[in-house]
Amino acid sequence: MIRLPEIGGGVREYTPRTEPLTLGGGGPLTSRTVFSAAHVVADPYADTTPDSPAAVDWDATLAFRRHLWSHGLGVAEAMDTAQRGMGLDWTGAAELIRRSAAEAKAVGGRIACGVGTDQLAGPDRLTGPDRLTGPAGLAAVRKAYEEQLALVEETGSQAVLMASRALAAAASGPEDYLDLYGHLLRQASEPVVLHWLGPMFDPALDGYWGSADLDTATETFLEVIAAHPDKVDGIKVSLLDAGREVELRRRLPEGVRCYTGDDFHYPELIAGDEQGFSHALLGIFDPLAPLAAEAVRALDTGDVDAFRTTLDPTVALSRHLFQAPTRFYKTGVVLLAWLAGHQDHFTMVGGLQSARSLPHLATAYELADGLGLFPDPALAESRMRSLLTVQGGLG
């Protein structure tokens, strides 16, 4: 029995499970392409502050990626889940890309890496008197994207063109997005994934594609793809709107895939309907990797019911971790990695372990334990007790 603080106040008693979930395992996934956006493991002994460059435990970070590959998932590297723009700067992200790409080659793992513009992410450049605007701002954004695209391609990784805060600040309308993305796609040596990250994940991206109206923004997004279908492997949509994703998916040119980034509706979107389905590039598949792989293997055999039976119960945990303010979901992801034994501490780059309340974290533990996510339930309980004692006095 463990005492957990409740979100509405008070304390409840919870009896943890004693055995982990038994999973079948197997080879590569075949019916869907599935990426897990992976978190980074901080170095807990580095003498840093929230404003310091990130100190990363490279051994633990790469070990976690091997864990994801071992289940048949691809790794989406240096994405939002890795705290890009929230503790991990471009220098750190570049090192992460180099190391993870080398590890992927060594073990035969699939990898795609985020390409952004966070060289320009200093607050003075975005919001101060010298904010990036007009032709000079757009030129700086283009140069930043080009630098990151070149690095990712040099490592042999697939590129994911991420939404750019700097572009959102510099662009005056849809034509600026059409011009810049067209330039980048013509320059890319291999097909890329275009990433549309909604403002619920990053408020600075409000109005992306040149309009705050999502219908208008969608038309611009589709215009970019239609002009360069041979250079777009797929799109990654993170708008938390299943209906909009399905509508967008049905309008894609033949051969362009939709990778769902919807951490609220992923089972139904991956399962699909009579007109198609979504592949996946999801932050929630960081803690859910074994279950996600088990579910997709059921799809590989055509058993949609088994897929939904396995994955549907995980949605409550995902909705909890990704509740508003959604951008702080990384805290729950790292908590679960620590409780599952994938790292030895609950420390995050930028001190982001403090971004969620103790009752929120306690609920995350209870939901994950109920799903059988912890390989060693006793270890998870012991670690949760230590956190409750230190932060809440619940010894």
C-alpha positions as CSV (number, residue, x, y, z in Angstrom):
1,M,0.0,0.0,0.0
2,I,1.2,3.5,-0.9
3,R,-0.3,6.8,0.1
4,L,-0.8,9.2,-2.9
5,P,-1.7,12.9,-2.8
6,E,-5.0,13.6,-4.7
7,I,-5.2,16.4,-7.3
8,G,-8.3,17.8,-5.6
9,G,-6.7,17.7,-2.2
10,G,-6.2,14.9,0.4
11,V,-4.4,11.6,0.3
12,R,-5.6,8.2,-0.9
13,E,-4.3,4.7,-0.5
14,Y,-3.3,2.7,-3.6
15,T,-2.2,-0.9,-3.8
16,P,0.5,-1.3,-6.6
17,R,0.5,-4.3,-8.8
18,T,3.1,-6.9,-8.0
19,E,3.8,-8.3,-11.5
20,P,4.6,-6.4,-14.7
21,L,2.6,-7.0,-17.9
22,T,3.7,-10.0,-19.9
23,L,4.4,-9.1,-23.5
24,G,5.1,-11.3,-26.5
25,G,7.9,-9.3,-28.2
26,G,8.9,-10.0,-31.8
27,G,10.6,-8.6,-34.8
28,P,10.3,-5.4,-36.8
29,L,6.9,-3.7,-37.2
30,T,5.5,-4.0,-40.7
31,S,2.0,-2.5,-41.0
32,R,2.8,0.9,-39.7
33,T,5.9,3.1,-39.5
34,V,6.2,4.0,-35.8
35,F,8.6,6.5,-34.2
36,S,8.9,7.4,-30.6
37,A,10.0,10.9,-29.9
38,A,12.6,10.2,-27.2
39,H,13.5,12.2,-24.1
40,V,17.1,13.1,-23.0
41,V,18.6,12.1,-19.7
42,A,20.1,14.9,-17.7
43,D,23.5,14.6,-15.9
44,P,22.3,15.0,-12.2
45,Y,25.8,15.8,-11.0
46,A,26.5,18.8,-13.4
47,D,26.7,22.2,-11.7
48,T,24.1,23.9,-13.8
49,T,21.3,26.5,-13.6
50,P,18.0,26.7,-15.6
51,D,19.8,29.2,-17.8
52,S,22.9,27.1,-18.4
53,P,23.5,24.9,-21.4
54,A,22.0,21.4,-20.9
55,A,24.3,18.8,-19.3
56,V,23.3,15.4,-20.8
57,D,24.1,11.9,-19.5
58,W,25.0,10.5,-22.9
59,D,25.4,6.9,-21.8
60,A,21.9,6.8,-20.3
61,T,20.4,8.8,-23.2
62,L,21.7,6.4,-25.8
63,A,20.8,3.4,-23.7
64,F,17.2,4.5,-23.8
65,R,17.3,4.8,-27.5
66,R,18.5,1.2,-27.7
67,H,15.5,0.2,-25.6
68,L,13.2,1.8,-28.1
69,W,14.9,0.2,-31.1
70,S,14.8,-3.2,-29.3
71,H,11.0,-3.1,-29.4
72,G,11.0,-2.3,-33.2
73,L,10.2,1.4,-32.9
74,G,12.1,4.1,-34.7
75,V,13.6,7.0,-32.8
76,A,12.5,10.6,-33.6
77,E,15.5,12.4,-32.2
78,A,16.0,16.0,-31.0
79,M,12.3,16.7,-31.2
80,D,10.0,18.5,-28.7
81,T,10.2,15.5,-26.3
82,A,13.9,16.0,-26.1
83,Q,13.2,19.5,-24.7
84,R,14.2,21.4,-27.8
85,G,13.6,25.0,-26.9
86,M,12.9,24.0,-23.3
87,G,16.3,23.3,-21.9
88,L,18.1,21.8,-24.9
89,D,19.7,24.4,-27.2
90,W,21.0,23.8,-30.7
91,T,24.5,23.0,-29.6
92,G,23.2,20.3,-27.4
93,A,20.7,19.1,-30.0
94,A,23.5,18.9,-32.6
95,E,25.6,16.7,-30.3
96,L,22.5,14.6,-29.6
97,I,21.8,14.1,-33.3
98,R,25.4,13.1,-34.0
99,R,25.6,10.6,-31.2
100,S,22.2,9.1,-31.8
101,A,22.7,8.8,-35.5
102,A,26.0,6.9,-34.9
103,E,24.3,4.6,-32.4
104,A,21.5,4.0,-34.9
105,K,24.0,2.9,-37.5
106,A,25.7,0.6,-35.0
107,V,22.5,-1.3,-34.0
108,G,20.5,-1.0,-37.2
109,G,17.9,1.3,-35.7
110,R,15.7,3.7,-37.7
111,I,16.1,7.4,-36.9
112,A,14.7,10.7,-37.9
113,C,16.0,14.0,-36.5
114,G,14.5,17.4,-36.0
115,V,15.6,20.3,-38.1
116,G,14.7,23.7,-36.7
117,T,16.0,27.2,-36.1
118,D,16.8,27.3,-32.5
119,Q,20.1,29.0,-33.1
120,L,17.9,32.1,-33.2
121,A,16.0,31.3,-30.1
122,G,17.4,34.0,-27.8
123,P,14.6,36.0,-26.3
124,D,16.0,39.3,-27.6
125,R,15.8,38.0,-31.1
126,L,12.2,36.9,-30.9
127,T,10.5,39.6,-28.7
128,G,12.9,42.5,-28.2
129,P,13.5,45.6,-30.3
130,D,15.7,43.6,-32.7
131,R,13.1,40.9,-33.3
132,L,13.5,38.9,-36.5
133,T,11.1,40.5,-39.0
134,G,11.0,41.3,-42.7
135,P,13.5,40.1,-45.3
136,A,16.5,40.1,-42.9
137,G,14.5,37.9,-40.4
138,L,13.5,35.5,-43.1
139,A,17.0,35.3,-44.4
140,A,18.3,34.4,-40.9
141,V,15.6,31.8,-40.6
142,R,16.5,30.2,-43.9
143,K,20.2,30.1,-43.0
144,A,19.4,28.5,-39.6
145,Y,17.3,25.8,-41.2
146,E,19.9,25.1,-43.9
147,E,22.6,24.6,-41.2
148,Q,20.6,22.1,-39.3
149,L,19.4,20.3,-42.4
150,A,23.0,19.9,-43.6
151,L,24.0,18.4,-40.2
152,V,21.1,15.9,-40.1
153,E,21.8,14.8,-43.7
154,E,25.5,14.5,-43.0
155,T,24.7,11.9,-40.3
156,G,22.6,9.9,-42.7
157,S,19.4,10.5,-40.7
158,Q,16.0,11.4,-42.1
159,A,15.1,15.0,-41.6
160,V,12.0,16.3,-39.9
161,L,11.4,19.9,-40.7
162,M,10.0,21.2,-37.4
163,A,7.9,24.3,-37.0
164,S,10.0,27.4,-36.2
165,R,9.3,30.0,-33.6
166,A,11.6,32.4,-35.4
167,L,9.6,31.8,-38.7
168,A,6.3,32.4,-36.9
169,A,7.8,35.7,-35.6
170,A,9.3,36.8,-39.0
171,A,6.7,35.7,-41.5
172,S,4.1,38.3,-42.7
173,G,1.8,35.8,-44.3
174,P,1.3,32.4,-46.1
175,E,3.6,33.4,-49.0
176,D,6.6,33.5,-46.7
177,Y,6.0,29.9,-45.6
178,L,5.5,28.8,-49.2
179,D,8.7,30.4,-50.3
180,L,10.9,29.2,-47.4
181,Y,9.6,25.6,-47.3
182,G,9.8,25.4,-51.0
183,H,13.4,26.4,-50.9
184,L,14.2,23.9,-48.2
185,L,12.4,21.0,-49.9
186,R,14.3,21.7,-53.2
187,Q,17.5,21.6,-51.2
188,A,16.8,18.4,-49.3
189,S,18.7,15.4,-50.7
190,E,16.0,12.9,-49.5
191,P,12.3,13.1,-48.7
192,V,11.6,14.8,-45.3
193,V,8.8,14.8,-42.8
194,L,7.0,18.1,-42.4
195,H,6.0,18.8,-38.8
196,W,3.0,20.9,-37.8
197,L,3.1,21.5,-34.1
198,G,0.1,23.3,-32.6
199,P,0.1,26.2,-30.2
200,M,-1.1,23.8,-27.4
201,F,2.5,22.4,-27.5
202,D,4.2,25.7,-28.0
203,P,2.2,29.0,-27.8
204,A,4.9,30.8,-29.9
205,L,3.7,28.8,-32.9
206,D,0.2,30.3,-32.9
207,G,-0.7,31.3,-36.5
208,Y,1.7,29.0,-38.1
209,W,1.5,28.7,-41.9
210,G,0.4,32.3,-42.0
211,S,-3.0,32.2,-40.3
212,A,-4.6,31.6,-36.9
213,D,-7.5,30.1,-38.8
214,L,-6.8,26.4,-39.0
215,D,-8.7,25.9,-42.3
216,T,-6.7,28.6,-44.0
217,A,-3.4,27.3,-42.5
218,T,-4.3,23.8,-43.7
219,E,-4.6,25.0,-47.3
220,T,-1.2,26.6,-47.2
221,F,0.3,23.5,-45.7
222,L,-1.2,21.3,-48.4
223,E,0.0,23.8,-51.1
224,V,3.6,23.3,-49.8
225,I,3.2,19.5,-50.1
226,A,1.4,19.5,-53.5
227,A,4.3,21.6,-55.0
228,H,7.0,19.1,-53.8
229,P,5.4,15.6,-53.3
230,D,8.6,13.9,-54.2
231,K,10.4,15.6,-51.4
232,V,7.8,14.9,-48.7
233,D,7.9,11.5,-47.1
234,G,5.1,12.4,-44.8
235,I,3.6,15.0,-42.4
236,K,3.6,14.9,-38.6
237,V,0.4,16.5,-37.3
238,S,0.3,17.6,-33.6
239,L,-3.0,19.5,-33.3
240,L,-4.9,17.1,-31.0
241,D,-7.8,17.2,-33.4
242,A,-8.6,13.8,-34.8
243,G,-11.2,14.9,-37.2
244,R,-8.9,17.5,-38.7
245,E,-6.1,15.0,-39.0
246,V,-8.3,12.5,-40.8
247,E,-9.5,15.2,-43.2
248,L,-6.0,16.3,-43.9
249,R,-4.8,12.7,-44.3
250,R,-7.4,12.0,-47.0
251,R,-6.1,15.0,-49.0
252,L,-2.5,14.1,-49.1
253,P,-0.9,13.2,-52.5
254,E,-0.4,9.5,-53.1
255,G,2.7,8.3,-51.4
256,V,2.8,11.0,-48.7
257,R,2.3,9.5,-45.3
258,C,0.5,11.0,-42.3
259,Y,2.4,10.4,-39.0
260,T,0.0,11.1,-36.2
261,G,1.3,13.3,-33.4
262,D,-2.1,13.3,-31.6
263,D,-1.4,12.0,-28.1
264,F,-5.2,12.0,-27.3
265,H,-6.6,10.0,-30.2
266,Y,-3.7,7.8,-31.5
267,P,-5.4,4.4,-31.3
268,E,-8.2,5.3,-33.6
269,L,-5.9,7.3,-36.0
270,I,-3.4,4.5,-36.3
271,A,-6.1,1.8,-36.7
272,G,-7.6,3.9,-39.5
273,D,-10.7,3.4,-41.5
274,E,-11.8,2.2,-44.9
275,Q,-10.0,5.2,-46.5
276,G,-6.6,4.9,-44.8
277,F,-4.7,5.2,-41.6
278,S,-2.0,7.2,-39.9
279,H,1.5,6.1,-39.1
280,A,2.9,7.4,-35.8
281,L,5.5,9.8,-34.4
282,L,4.5,10.3,-30.8
283,G,5.9,11.5,-27.5
284,I,3.6,9.2,-25.6
285,F,5.4,6.2,-27.2
286,D,8.4,7.1,-25.1
287,P,6.9,5.5,-22.0
288,L,4.5,3.2,-23.9
289,A,7.1,1.6,-26.2
290,P,6.6,-2.0,-25.2
291,L,2.8,-1.7,-25.3
292,A,2.8,0.3,-28.5
293,A,5.0,-2.3,-30.2
294,E,2.7,-5.1,-28.9
295,A,-0.3,-3.4,-30.3
296,V,1.1,-2.7,-33.7
297,R,2.2,-6.3,-34.0
298,A,-1.4,-7.2,-33.7
299,L,-2.2,-4.9,-36.6
300,D,0.6,-6.6,-38.5
301,T,-1.6,-9.7,-38.4
302,G,-4.7,-7.8,-39.3
303,D,-6.2,-8.0,-35.8
304,V,-7.6,-4.6,-35.3
305,D,-9.6,-5.6,-32.2
306,A,-6.4,-6.8,-30.4
307,F,-4.7,-3.6,-31.4
308,R,-7.4,-1.5,-29.8
309,T,-7.7,-3.8,-26.8
310,T,-4.0,-3.3,-26.1
311,L,-3.7,0.5,-26.9
312,D,-7.1,2.0,-25.9
313,P,-6.5,1.6,-22.1
314,T,-3.3,3.7,-22.4
315,V,-5.2,6.8,-23.5
316,A,-6.1,7.9,-20.0
317,L,-2.4,8.0,-19.1
318,S,-1.6,10.0,-22.2
319,R,-4.4,12.5,-21.7
320,H,-3.2,13.0,-18.2
321,L,0.5,13.5,-19.1
322,F,-0.5,15.9,-22.0
323,Q,-3.1,17.9,-20.1
324,A,-2.7,21.7,-20.3
325,P,-0.3,23.3,-20.2
326,T,0.6,20.5,-22.7
327,R,4.2,21.6,-23.3
328,F,5.1,20.3,-19.8
329,Y,4.2,16.7,-20.7
330,K,8.0,15.9,-20.7
331,T,8.0,16.0,-16.9
332,G,5.7,13.0,-16.7
333,V,7.6,11.2,-19.4
334,V,10.8,11.4,-17.6
335,L,9.2,10.5,-14.3
336,L,8.0,7.2,-15.8
337,A,11.4,6.5,-17.3
338,W,12.9,6.9,-13.9
339,L,10.3,4.7,-12.2
340,A,10.7,2.1,-14.9
341,G,14.4,1.9,-14.3
342,H,15.6,3.4,-17.5
343,Q,17.6,6.1,-15.6
344,D,18.8,6.4,-12.0
345,H,17.3,9.8,-11.1
346,F,14.4,12.2,-11.7
347,T,16.4,15.2,-12.9
348,M,15.7,17.1,-16.1
349,V,17.6,19.6,-18.2
350,G,16.5,23.1,-17.3
351,G,15.2,21.9,-13.9
352,L,11.9,20.9,-15.6
353,Q,11.2,18.1,-13.1
354,S,9.5,20.9,-11.1
355,A,7.0,21.7,-13.9
356,R,4.3,19.4,-12.7
357,S,2.7,19.1,-9.2
358,L,3.2,16.1,-6.9
359,P,-0.4,15.1,-7.2
360,H,-0.1,15.1,-11.0
361,L,3.0,12.9,-10.8
362,A,1.3,10.6,-8.3
363,T,-1.6,10.1,-10.7
364,A,0.8,9.4,-13.6
365,Y,2.4,6.7,-11.4
366,E,-0.9,5.1,-10.6
367,L,-2.1,5.0,-14.2
368,A,1.2,3.6,-15.5
369,D,1.3,1.0,-12.8
370,G,-2.2,0.0,-13.6
371,L,-1.1,-0.6,-17.2
372,G,1.8,-2.8,-16.1
373,L,4.3,-0.5,-17.6
374,F,7.0,-1.0,-14.9
375,P,9.3,-3.9,-15.5
376,D,10.0,-4.0,-11.8
377,P,6.8,-2.8,-9.9
378,A,8.6,-3.0,-6.6
379,L,11.4,-0.6,-7.8
380,A,8.8,1.8,-9.2
381,E,7.0,1.8,-5.8
382,S,10.2,2.3,-3.9
383,R,11.2,5.2,-6.1
384,M,7.7,6.8,-5.9
385,R,7.8,6.5,-2.2
386,S,11.2,8.4,-2.1
387,L,9.8,11.2,-4.2
388,L,6.7,11.5,-2.0
389,T,8.8,11.6,1.1
390,V,11.2,14.3,-0.2
391,Q,8.6,16.5,-1.9
392,G,5.5,15.8,0.1
393,G,6.5,14.4,3.5
394,L,4.5,11.2,2.8
395,G,6.9,8.7,4.2
